[in-house]
Amino acid sequence: MTALLGTPVRGPTALGDSPARFARLTWTLAVTQFKLKFYGSALGYLWQLMRPLMLFGVLYVVFNLALNLGKGEMYFPVQLLLGVVLYTFVVEAVGSAVNSVVERENLVRKIEFPRMAIPAAAVLTAAFNLGLNLVVVTIFGVIQGVPVHVGLLEVPLLLLVLVAFTLGISLLVAALYVRFRDIKPITDVFLQVLFYATPILYPLATLPANLRPWFMLNPFAIVVQQARHAVIDPTGLSPFALGAGAQICGAVAIVVVLCTLGYRVFRRMAPQMAEEL
C-alpha cells in the first residue's frame, strides 16, 4: 500500500490541528449539502422520504406478494422497509463520498482545511436523511401494529456500528478515487453485492442453516438482522442466537479494520490531494 500511495509529504492534513474546527466544518458542510440537495424542489424533503418508499413498494410486491418470500415472518413489510432504509443510507453515504473530494476540487486547491471533513460531511448528510426515513419506518410500524420492545435500547449501538462501517468505506474510497478513478465502478459493484449478501429481500430463516452463520461475517447483515430482531420481531432469528460467535467477532474486526484503513489511507493522501487533482 505504501508503494501505491507514495512517500508521505507535508501539507494540509486530514483532521487538522483542532478537533473542534474539524467538527464545526463537518457539520457546516453537511447542513449545507442537506439544504442544497432539495433547493428549488417543489416537494423538498418529501423526495427523500419517497425514494425508499417507492423501492420498498416494488420489492414488496415482487418478493412478498408474488414470490411469497416473507411467508411466516411477523411484520415482514416493516422488516423489509427497515432493511431498505438502512441500505439506502449506506448507498447514499458511500456513493456521495466516493467522488466528494474531486467534486470540491476548487475548494481543495485554494483553501487549507482538514480534508477528511469532506467525506465525513457526506456520511453525516446521509445520516440526516436516515433520521427522516426512520421516522417513516416508525409510523409504518405503528400502523402495522408492531408493539414497543425493550430492544429499542439497542438502536443507538446498532446505528453506531452502521455509521462506523459506512464511514470506514467512505474514507477509503474517497481517498483512493482522487488517484484511481476505477474506484467508482468498483464501489458501485460492491454496493450491489452488499445488497444481495444481506437478508433484506429474504428472511434469514429461508437460508440453509449451515450458511446462516457465514452471512453474519457481513457487518451490515448483522446490523439489519439484529435491528429486525430487537425492534420488530423478538421471536425472529438473532445473529447472536445462531451460535456464530466467531463470525460475529470477525464482522466486528472487519469494521475496525475498515475504519483504521480508511483513516490511515486518507491521512497519508490528504497532503497530496491538491496536486493529484
C-alpha positions as CSV (number, residue, x, y, z in Angstrom):
1,M,0.0,0.0,0.0
2,T,2.9,2.4,0.8
3,A,4.3,1.9,-2.7
4,L,1.0,2.7,-4.3
5,L,0.3,5.8,-2.2
6,G,3.8,7.2,-2.3
7,T,6.0,8.8,0.4
8,P,4.2,11.0,2.9
9,V,4.7,14.7,2.3
10,R,3.9,17.8,4.4
11,G,0.8,19.7,3.5
12,P,-2.9,20.1,4.5
13,T,-3.8,17.3,6.9
14,A,-6.8,15.0,7.1
15,L,-8.0,16.1,10.6
16,G,-6.2,19.4,11.0
17,D,-4.9,20.6,14.4
18,S,-8.2,21.4,16.1
19,P,-10.9,18.7,16.7
20,A,-13.4,21.5,17.3
21,R,-12.7,23.1,14.0
22,F,-13.0,19.8,12.2
23,A,-16.3,19.1,13.9
24,R,-17.7,22.5,13.0
25,L,-16.5,22.3,9.4
26,T,-18.0,18.8,9.0
27,W,-21.3,20.0,10.5
28,T,-21.4,23.1,8.3
29,L,-20.7,21.2,5.1
30,A,-23.3,18.5,6.0
31,V,-26.0,21.0,6.7
32,T,-25.2,23.0,3.5
33,Q,-25.3,19.8,1.4
34,F,-28.6,18.8,3.0
35,K,-30.2,22.1,2.2
36,L,-28.8,22.4,-1.3
37,K,-29.9,18.9,-2.1
38,F,-33.6,19.9,-2.2
39,Y,-33.1,23.6,-3.2
40,G,-35.6,24.6,-5.9
41,S,-37.6,21.4,-5.4
42,A,-41.4,21.8,-5.0
43,L,-41.7,18.8,-2.7
44,G,-38.4,19.4,-1.0
45,Y,-37.7,16.9,1.8
46,L,-40.6,14.7,0.7
47,W,-38.5,13.4,-2.1
48,Q,-36.1,11.9,0.5
49,L,-39.0,10.0,2.0
50,M,-40.4,8.9,-1.3
51,R,-37.3,7.2,-2.7
52,P,-37.0,4.4,-0.1
53,L,-40.8,4.1,0.0
54,M,-41.0,3.6,-3.8
55,L,-38.2,1.0,-3.7
56,F,-39.9,-0.7,-0.8
57,G,-43.2,-0.8,-2.7
58,V,-41.7,-2.5,-5.8
59,L,-39.7,-5.1,-3.7
60,Y,-42.7,-5.8,-1.5
61,V,-45.0,-6.5,-4.5
62,V,-42.4,-8.7,-6.3
63,F,-40.8,-10.6,-3.4
64,N,-43.5,-10.8,-0.9
65,L,-46.8,-10.8,-2.8
66,A,-45.6,-12.6,-6.0
67,L,-42.8,-14.8,-4.7
68,N,-44.1,-15.0,-1.1
69,L,-40.6,-14.9,0.4
70,G,-41.9,-13.3,3.6
71,K,-44.2,-16.2,4.5
72,G,-44.1,-17.0,8.2
73,E,-42.3,-13.7,9.1
74,M,-44.1,-11.4,11.6
75,Y,-44.5,-7.9,10.2
76,F,-42.4,-8.7,7.2
77,P,-43.4,-5.4,5.3
78,V,-42.0,-3.4,8.2
79,Q,-38.8,-5.6,8.3
80,L,-38.4,-5.0,4.5
81,L,-38.9,-1.3,4.8
82,L,-36.3,-1.1,7.6
83,G,-33.8,-3.0,5.6
84,V,-34.3,-0.8,2.6
85,V,-33.9,2.3,4.6
86,L,-30.7,1.1,6.2
87,Y,-29.3,0.1,2.8
88,T,-30.3,3.4,1.3
89,F,-28.2,5.1,4.0
90,V,-25.1,3.1,3.1
91,V,-25.6,3.7,-0.7
92,E,-26.2,7.4,-0.3
93,A,-23.3,7.9,2.1
94,V,-20.7,5.8,0.2
95,G,-22.0,7.0,-3.2
96,S,-21.7,10.6,-2.2
97,A,-18.3,10.2,-0.5
98,V,-16.5,8.4,-3.3
99,N,-16.2,11.5,-5.5
100,S,-16.8,14.1,-2.8
101,V,-13.1,15.3,-2.8
102,V,-13.0,15.5,-6.6
103,E,-16.2,17.5,-6.7
104,R,-14.8,20.0,-4.3
105,E,-11.6,20.4,-6.3
106,N,-11.8,24.3,-6.3
107,L,-12.0,24.3,-2.5
108,V,-9.3,21.7,-2.0
109,R,-6.9,23.6,-4.3
110,K,-7.4,27.0,-2.8
111,I,-8.0,26.6,1.0
112,E,-6.1,24.7,3.6
113,F,-8.6,22.9,5.8
114,P,-9.0,19.3,7.3
115,R,-9.6,17.3,4.1
116,M,-11.4,14.5,5.9
117,A,-14.3,16.8,6.7
118,I,-15.5,16.4,3.1
119,P,-16.3,12.6,3.1
120,A,-17.3,12.8,6.8
121,A,-19.8,15.5,5.8
122,A,-21.2,13.2,3.1
123,V,-21.8,10.5,5.7
124,L,-23.4,13.0,8.1
125,T,-25.7,14.3,5.4
126,A,-26.8,10.7,4.7
127,A,-27.3,10.3,8.4
128,F,-29.7,13.3,8.4
129,N,-31.7,11.6,5.7
130,L,-31.6,8.3,7.6
131,G,-33.2,10.0,10.6
132,L,-36.0,11.2,8.4
133,N,-36.5,7.8,6.9
134,L,-36.5,6.1,10.3
135,V,-39.5,8.3,11.3
136,V,-41.4,6.9,8.3
137,V,-40.4,3.3,9.4
138,T,-41.7,4.1,12.9
139,I,-45.0,5.5,11.6
140,F,-45.4,2.5,9.3
141,G,-44.7,0.1,12.2
142,V,-47.3,1.8,14.3
143,I,-49.9,1.4,11.5
144,Q,-48.9,-2.3,11.1
145,G,-49.3,-2.8,14.9
146,V,-45.7,-3.5,15.8
147,P,-45.5,-3.4,19.6
148,V,-42.8,-1.5,21.5
149,H,-40.0,-3.7,22.6
150,V,-37.2,-3.2,25.1
151,G,-34.9,-4.0,22.2
152,L,-35.3,-0.4,21.1
153,L,-32.5,0.4,23.5
154,E,-30.1,-1.4,21.1
155,V,-30.8,1.0,18.3
156,P,-28.2,3.6,19.2
157,L,-25.5,0.9,19.3
158,L,-26.6,-0.6,16.0
159,L,-26.6,2.7,14.3
160,L,-23.1,3.5,15.7
161,V,-21.8,0.2,14.2
162,L,-23.6,1.1,10.9
163,V,-22.1,4.6,10.7
164,A,-18.6,3.3,11.6
165,F,-18.8,0.6,8.9
166,T,-20.0,3.2,6.3
167,L,-17.5,5.9,7.4
168,G,-14.6,3.5,7.0
169,I,-15.6,2.6,3.5
170,S,-16.3,6.2,2.6
171,L,-12.9,7.4,3.8
172,L,-11.1,4.7,1.9
173,V,-12.9,5.1,-1.5
174,A,-12.9,9.0,-1.2
175,A,-9.1,9.0,-0.8
176,L,-8.4,6.3,-3.5
177,Y,-10.7,7.9,-6.1
178,V,-8.6,11.0,-6.2
179,R,-5.8,9.0,-7.8
180,F,-7.6,5.9,-9.1
181,R,-10.8,6.7,-11.0
182,D,-11.7,3.0,-11.3
183,I,-12.8,3.1,-7.7
184,K,-16.2,4.5,-8.6
185,P,-17.4,1.5,-10.7
186,I,-15.8,-0.9,-8.2
187,T,-17.7,0.8,-5.4
188,D,-21.0,0.5,-7.4
189,V,-20.4,-3.3,-7.8
190,F,-19.6,-3.6,-4.2
191,L,-22.8,-1.9,-3.1
192,Q,-24.8,-4.2,-5.3
193,V,-23.1,-7.3,-3.9
194,L,-23.7,-5.9,-0.4
195,F,-27.5,-5.7,-1.1
196,Y,-27.8,-9.3,-2.1
197,A,-25.4,-10.6,0.5
198,T,-27.7,-9.1,3.2
199,P,-31.1,-10.6,4.2
200,I,-33.2,-7.6,3.1
201,L,-35.3,-9.1,0.4
202,Y,-35.4,-12.5,2.0
203,P,-35.7,-13.6,5.7
204,L,-32.6,-15.1,7.2
205,A,-34.7,-18.2,8.0
206,T,-35.0,-19.0,4.3
207,L,-31.3,-19.7,4.1
208,P,-29.9,-23.2,4.8
209,A,-29.0,-23.5,8.5
210,N,-25.3,-24.2,7.7
211,L,-25.0,-21.0,5.7
212,R,-26.7,-18.6,8.1
213,P,-23.7,-18.0,10.4
214,W,-21.4,-17.2,7.4
215,F,-23.7,-14.5,6.3
216,M,-23.0,-12.9,9.7
217,L,-19.5,-12.2,8.6
218,N,-21.1,-9.3,6.8
219,P,-21.2,-6.4,9.3
220,F,-24.2,-4.8,7.5
221,A,-26.1,-8.1,7.7
222,I,-25.6,-8.2,11.4
223,V,-27.0,-4.7,11.8
224,V,-30.0,-5.3,9.7
225,Q,-30.9,-8.7,11.2
226,Q,-30.3,-7.6,14.8
227,A,-32.3,-4.4,14.2
228,R,-35.2,-6.5,12.9
229,H,-34.9,-8.9,15.9
230,A,-34.6,-6.1,18.5
231,V,-37.2,-3.6,17.2
232,I,-39.8,-5.5,15.2
233,D,-39.9,-9.3,15.9
234,P,-38.1,-10.6,19.1
235,T,-39.1,-14.1,18.0
236,G,-37.1,-13.8,14.8
237,L,-33.6,-15.1,14.3
238,S,-30.9,-13.0,16.0
239,P,-27.3,-13.2,14.8
240,F,-26.3,-13.9,18.4
241,A,-28.8,-16.8,18.6
242,L,-27.1,-18.6,15.7
243,G,-24.1,-19.6,17.7
244,A,-21.9,-17.8,15.2
245,G,-19.7,-16.1,17.8
246,A,-16.5,-16.4,15.7
247,Q,-18.2,-14.9,12.6
248,I,-19.7,-12.1,14.6
249,C,-16.3,-11.3,16.1
250,G,-14.9,-11.4,12.5
251,A,-17.6,-8.9,11.4
252,V,-16.6,-6.6,14.2
253,A,-13.0,-6.9,13.3
254,I,-13.9,-6.0,9.7
255,V,-15.5,-2.8,10.9
256,V,-12.4,-1.9,12.9
257,V,-10.1,-2.7,10.0
258,L,-12.2,-0.6,7.6
259,C,-12.2,2.4,9.9
260,T,-8.4,2.1,10.6
261,L,-7.5,1.5,7.0
262,G,-9.8,4.3,5.7
263,Y,-8.3,6.8,8.2
264,R,-4.7,5.8,7.5
265,V,-5.1,5.9,3.8
266,F,-6.9,9.2,3.8
267,R,-4.4,10.7,6.2
268,R,-1.5,9.7,4.1
269,M,-3.0,11.0,0.9
270,A,-4.5,14.2,2.3
271,P,-1.4,16.4,1.9
272,Q,-1.1,15.5,-1.8
273,M,-4.8,15.8,-2.9
274,A,-4.5,19.3,-4.3
275,E,-1.6,18.2,-6.5
276,E,-3.4,15.0,-7.5
277,L,-6.4,16.9,-8.7
